[in-house]
C-alpha cells in the first residue's frame, strides 16, 4: 500500500512505531520521570533518541536515560495531555546559566556609605 503524503510534507500520514528509544529522564520523588520538552511552537512533546550517542550529543553526556518502546513512551505521556513524540531532535536550547545571588538594596547602601 503506498504511503500517503500531504502536499510537500515529507512526514508520513500514518504514525509507525519508532522501535526502542533512549528516553531522557529526570529524578523525581517516586523515582525517575520522563523529561518533556517543547517544540519551537511551544507544544509539549515527549522525546526519544534512536541511540545513546544521539542523546548525549544533544543533551550532554550526563543526561540520564531509560529504554522505552515508542508506544510505551506515548502511553506514558498521554495522561499528561502530551500527544506528540519527537524522535532524534537536532537542536536544543542550552541550559540556563546559574543566576548570581542578589544583594539586598539596604545592604549595598550601607556598604557604600561606610566606604
N, C-alpha and C positions, 0 to 999 in steps of 0.2 A: 504494500500500500504506500503510495507516495506521501511524503511529508508535506503538510500544508504550511505555507509561509504567508504572512500578511504584508503585502507591499514590499518595501525594501528591508523589512525587519529580518535580520539574519537568525533570530531565535526561532526554534520550532514552536508550533502552536500547541503541541502536547508536551506536558512535563514527563520526563522519563527519569527513573532513579539514577542518581549520580554514582551510586555504589558507596563503599565505606569511605568516610571522610574524617579528616583530622579537624576536630571542632574545638575552638578556643574556649577555655573555661576560666572562671574566677572562683576563689574560695568564698564560701558563704557560711552562715551559721549552722546549716544542716549538711555540710559537705561542699561539693563543687557544683556550680551552676554554669550553664552555657552562657557565654557572653553574647549579647545582642548589640547590633550596630545600626547605623542609619545610612541610607542611601544618600547620594548627593541631593536628592529632592526632599530628604527628611523622613522618609518612610522607614519604619523599623524593619530590620531583616536579621535572620539567623545566618551565620556564615560558616562555611566548611571549606577545607582545602583538600586537594587530592594527594598532597604529600606533606610530610613534616617539614621538608625543606622550604616549600612554598609558604607555609605558615610562618616559619622562622624569618624568612626574607621580608615578609610583610609586617609582622607584628613583633619581631625580635626573638632572639634565641631563648629568652627566659619565659616566654608565654607558655603556660600550662595548657594541655590539650587532652582530649579523650577521643577514642574512635567511636563513631556512630554511623549507622547507615543513614542515607538521606531521608528515607521515610520516617525513621525514628527521630531525626532532628526536626522534621516538620511536625510530628506528633508532640514533641516536647515544647515547641514554640507556639503551637496553635491555641492552647488555653490562655496565652498572654495576648492574643489578637494578632500575632505575627504570622503572616501567610506567605511571606517571601523568603526563599533561601538563596543566598548568593554563594556561588561556588568559585573559588580562586579569584577573589577580588585583587586587582592590581595595585590599587592605591589606598593608603590610609593616612589620616591626619597624624602628625607627630603628637606624642604625649605632651600634655601641658607642662610648662616649666613650673617648678615649685615657686610659690609666692613668698617673698620675704616677709617676715613678721612686721606688722605695723607698730610704729612707736606712737603712743598716745600723745595728742597735741599738748596737753598740760605738761607732760614730762619734757617734751622737746623745748617748750618755752622756758622752763626752769633751767635747763642746761644752758640755753642761750644767754640768760640773764646772769648766771654765775660766772660765765667765761669772760 
